[in-house]
């Protein structure tokens, strides 16, 4: 918890995920309490993986009961997740979010890459949002898939309006002993949320991988130049410093 509080004091932007990607379903009250404790600037609203209908229902219910308490707690923005199983269902979900004034950001989930079989799906969705809902939403990519690890490089080129991304990918590669720019398809290890990986991680390799990821996010070929801009730090409602996902605000608007 202290990690995020220090980050907030240092000027970083803290986004709190809702825990559903880790398989944990929290109540609205629990999400509100966690966001307040972590000092989040933005909260990811409740969703259901792959299910647009349930996601819309959960978002509406949450906003009805908790949007005012969130505002009173200093939560500046609310991110709704564009769930669905195909491009059209995702678009329909986003169209529904457009009628909810409290929703300020669209989170495009990582699972769409595998669900749709398209490595460009999130870039396509981001560009459709910019066209169909001009200046209505900020856009965030929820996680990164090692099978499409250079997705963010292409996003920087073809969808530079994407605001940010969160990922444990640089850390996962370092845990496996690999540089991010030399090998592919390294995924998060088992018991990731139960072990103090920071004790055994190669710090220099972690720093290298973060530099590579930042570079890709800014459209660099080498990925080794240090990116500028404030950092966006992500925390899941499951809590704990072991789950920190720290990356810069990667795209220049």
C-alpha positions as CSV (number, residue, x, y, z in Angstrom):
1,X,0.0,0.0,0.0
2,X,2.8,2.4,0.8
3,X,4.2,2.0,-2.7
4,X,1.0,3.6,-4.2
5,X,0.7,6.3,-1.6
6,X,4.3,7.3,-2.2
7,X,3.7,7.2,-6.0
8,X,0.7,9.5,-5.5
9,X,2.7,12.0,-3.5
10,X,5.4,11.9,-6.1
11,X,2.9,12.9,-8.8
12,X,2.3,9.5,-10.4
13,X,-1.2,8.6,-11.7
14,X,-2.7,5.6,-9.9
15,X,-5.2,3.4,-11.6
16,X,-6.9,0.7,-9.5
17,X,-8.2,-2.4,-11.4
18,X,-11.2,-4.3,-10.0
19,X,-9.6,-7.7,-9.6
20,X,-11.7,-9.6,-12.0
21,X,-8.7,-10.6,-14.2
22,X,-7.3,-12.3,-11.1
23,X,-10.5,-14.2,-10.7
24,X,-11.8,-12.3,-7.7
25,X,-15.1,-10.5,-7.6
26,X,-15.4,-7.6,-5.1
27,X,-18.5,-5.8,-4.0
28,X,-18.9,-2.1,-4.9
29,X,-18.3,-1.2,-1.2
30,X,-15.0,-3.1,-1.2
31,X,-13.8,-1.5,-4.4
32,X,-14.6,2.0,-3.0
33,X,-12.7,1.2,0.2
34,X,-9.7,-0.1,-1.7
35,X,-9.6,2.9,-4.0
36,X,-9.6,5.2,-1.1
37,X,-6.9,3.3,0.8
38,X,-4.6,3.2,-2.3
39,X,-5.3,6.9,-3.1
40,X,-6.3,6.0,-6.7
41,X,-6.9,8.7,-9.3
42,X,-9.0,6.3,-11.4
43,X,-10.9,3.1,-10.8
44,X,-11.8,0.3,-13.3
45,X,-15.5,-0.3,-12.9
46,X,-16.8,-3.8,-12.4
47,X,-17.0,-6.1,-15.4
48,X,-17.3,-9.7,-16.4
49,X,-14.7,-11.2,-18.8
50,X,-16.1,-11.6,-22.3
51,X,-19.7,-10.8,-21.2
52,X,-20.9,-7.5,-22.5
53,X,-24.4,-7.8,-21.1
54,X,-23.3,-8.6,-17.5
55,X,-20.6,-5.9,-17.7
56,X,-23.1,-3.2,-18.7
57,X,-25.4,-4.3,-15.9
58,X,-22.6,-4.3,-13.3
59,X,-21.4,-0.8,-14.4
60,X,-24.9,0.6,-14.2
61,X,-25.5,-0.8,-10.8
62,X,-22.1,0.5,-9.5
63,X,-22.6,4.0,-10.9
64,X,-26.1,4.2,-9.4
65,X,-24.8,3.4,-5.9
66,X,-21.2,4.5,-5.8
67,X,-20.4,7.3,-8.2
68,X,-21.1,10.1,-5.6
69,X,-19.0,8.4,-2.9
70,X,-16.2,7.9,-5.4
71,X,-16.2,11.6,-6.3
72,X,-16.3,12.6,-2.6
73,X,-13.2,10.3,-2.1
74,X,-11.3,12.2,-4.7
75,X,-11.5,9.5,-7.5
76,X,-11.2,11.7,-10.6
77,X,-12.0,9.2,-13.4
78,X,-13.9,6.0,-14.0
79,X,-12.8,3.4,-16.6
80,X,-15.3,1.0,-18.1
81,X,-14.1,-2.2,-19.8
82,X,-15.1,-2.8,-23.4
83,X,-16.2,-6.4,-23.0
84,X,-17.4,-8.6,-25.8
85,X,-16.4,-11.5,-28.0
86,X,-16.2,-9.9,-31.4
87,X,-15.6,-6.4,-32.8
88,X,-19.3,-5.5,-33.1
89,X,-20.2,-6.6,-29.6
90,X,-17.4,-4.5,-28.2
91,X,-18.6,-1.5,-30.2
92,X,-22.1,-2.0,-28.9
93,X,-20.7,-2.0,-25.3
94,X,-18.8,1.2,-25.9
95,X,-21.9,2.8,-27.5
96,X,-23.8,2.1,-24.3
97,X,-21.0,3.5,-22.2
98,X,-21.2,6.7,-24.2
99,X,-24.6,7.3,-22.7
100,X,-23.1,7.2,-19.2
101,X,-21.6,10.6,-18.4
102,X,-19.7,9.3,-15.4
103,X,-17.6,7.0,-17.6
104,X,-14.5,8.9,-18.7
105,X,-12.2,6.2,-20.0
106,X,-12.6,3.0,-22.0
107,X,-10.3,0.1,-21.0
108,X,-9.7,-2.4,-23.8
109,X,-9.1,-5.8,-22.3
110,X,-6.1,-8.1,-23.2
111,X,-8.2,-11.2,-23.8
112,X,-9.6,-9.7,-27.0
113,X,-6.4,-10.6,-28.8
114,X,-7.0,-14.3,-28.2
115,X,-10.8,-14.2,-28.1
116,X,-10.9,-12.7,-31.6
117,X,-7.7,-14.2,-33.0
118,X,-6.5,-10.7,-34.1
119,X,-3.3,-9.1,-32.9
120,X,-4.6,-5.7,-34.1
121,X,-8.1,-5.8,-32.5
122,X,-7.3,-3.4,-29.7
123,X,-5.8,-0.9,-32.2
124,X,-8.8,-1.3,-34.4
125,X,-11.1,-0.7,-31.4
126,X,-9.1,2.4,-30.3
127,X,-9.3,3.9,-33.8
128,X,-13.0,3.2,-34.0
129,X,-13.6,5.0,-30.7
130,X,-11.7,8.0,-31.9
131,X,-13.9,8.1,-35.0
132,X,-17.3,7.2,-33.6
133,X,-16.9,9.0,-30.2
134,X,-14.5,11.8,-30.9
135,X,-13.0,13.4,-27.7
136,X,-15.6,11.5,-25.6
137,X,-13.2,8.9,-23.9
138,X,-9.7,8.5,-22.9
139,X,-8.4,5.0,-23.9
140,X,-6.3,2.5,-21.8
141,X,-5.0,-0.9,-22.8
142,X,-5.6,-3.4,-19.9
143,X,-2.6,-5.6,-19.9
144,X,-0.3,-6.9,-22.7
145,X,-0.1,-10.3,-24.2
146,X,3.4,-11.8,-24.7
147,X,2.1,-13.4,-27.9
148,X,1.6,-9.9,-29.3
149,X,4.3,-8.2,-27.2
150,X,5.1,-5.5,-29.8
151,X,1.4,-4.5,-30.1
152,X,2.3,-1.3,-28.2
153,X,4.9,-0.3,-30.8
154,X,2.2,-0.5,-33.5
155,X,-0.3,1.2,-31.3
156,X,2.1,4.1,-30.9
157,X,2.3,4.4,-34.7
158,X,-1.3,3.7,-35.7
159,X,-3.3,4.8,-32.6
160,X,-1.2,7.4,-30.8
161,X,-4.3,8.7,-29.1
162,X,-4.2,5.7,-26.7
163,X,-3.5,7.2,-23.3
164,X,-1.8,4.4,-21.5
165,X,-1.2,0.7,-20.8
166,X,-0.4,-1.5,-17.8
167,X,1.6,-4.7,-17.8
168,X,3.8,-7.0,-15.7
169,X,5.5,-8.2,-18.9
170,X,8.9,-6.5,-18.3
171,X,9.0,-8.0,-14.8
172,X,7.9,-11.5,-16.0
173,X,10.6,-11.6,-18.6
174,X,13.2,-10.6,-16.0
175,X,12.0,-13.3,-13.6
176,X,12.6,-15.9,-16.4
177,X,16.0,-14.4,-17.0
178,X,15.3,-12.9,-20.4
179,X,15.6,-9.5,-22.0
180,X,12.3,-8.4,-23.4
181,X,13.8,-7.6,-26.8
182,X,15.5,-10.9,-27.4
183,X,12.9,-13.6,-26.8
184,X,9.1,-14.0,-27.1
185,X,6.1,-15.6,-25.3
186,X,7.2,-15.5,-21.7
187,X,4.2,-15.4,-19.4
188,X,3.6,-14.6,-15.7
189,X,4.8,-17.5,-13.5
190,X,2.6,-19.5,-11.2
191,X,2.0,-18.3,-7.7
192,X,2.8,-14.8,-9.0
193,X,0.6,-13.1,-6.3
194,X,1.9,-15.3,-3.5
195,X,5.7,-14.9,-3.6
196,X,8.0,-12.0,-3.0
197,X,9.6,-12.0,-6.4
198,X,11.3,-8.7,-5.8
199,X,13.9,-10.4,-3.6
200,X,15.1,-12.7,-6.4
201,X,14.5,-10.5,-9.5
202,X,17.6,-9.2,-11.4
203,X,17.1,-5.5,-10.9
204,X,19.3,-4.5,-13.9
205,X,17.3,-6.8,-16.2
206,X,14.0,-5.4,-14.9
207,X,15.2,-1.9,-15.6
208,X,16.4,-2.9,-19.1
209,X,13.0,-4.5,-19.9
210,X,11.1,-1.5,-18.7
211,X,13.3,0.7,-20.9
212,X,12.5,-1.5,-23.8
213,X,8.8,-1.5,-23.1
214,X,8.8,2.2,-22.7
215,X,10.6,2.6,-26.0
216,X,8.2,0.4,-27.8
217,X,5.3,2.4,-26.3
218,X,6.8,5.5,-27.8
219,X,7.3,3.9,-31.2
220,X,11.0,3.4,-30.9
221,X,12.7,0.6,-32.8
222,X,15.4,-0.1,-30.2
223,X,13.2,0.6,-27.2
224,X,16.3,1.6,-25.2
225,X,15.8,5.3,-25.2
226,X,14.4,6.5,-21.9
227,X,10.8,7.8,-22.4
228,X,9.6,11.0,-20.9
229,X,6.3,11.7,-19.1
230,X,4.7,10.9,-15.8
231,X,4.2,7.4,-14.7
232,X,0.9,5.5,-14.5
233,X,0.9,2.9,-11.8
234,X,-1.7,0.1,-11.7
235,X,-2.9,-1.8,-8.7
236,X,-5.5,-4.5,-8.5
237,X,-8.2,-4.5,-5.8
238,X,-6.7,-7.7,-4.7
239,X,-4.1,-5.4,-3.1
240,X,-0.5,-5.8,-2.0
241,X,2.8,-4.4,-3.1
242,X,3.7,-7.7,-4.8
243,X,1.1,-7.0,-7.5
244,X,2.4,-3.6,-8.5
245,X,2.3,-3.0,-12.2
246,X,4.3,0.1,-13.0
247,X,4.7,1.6,-16.4
248,X,5.0,5.1,-17.8
249,X,2.2,7.0,-19.6
250,X,3.4,5.7,-22.9
251,X,1.6,7.6,-25.7
252,X,2.0,11.2,-26.5
253,X,-1.4,12.8,-27.4
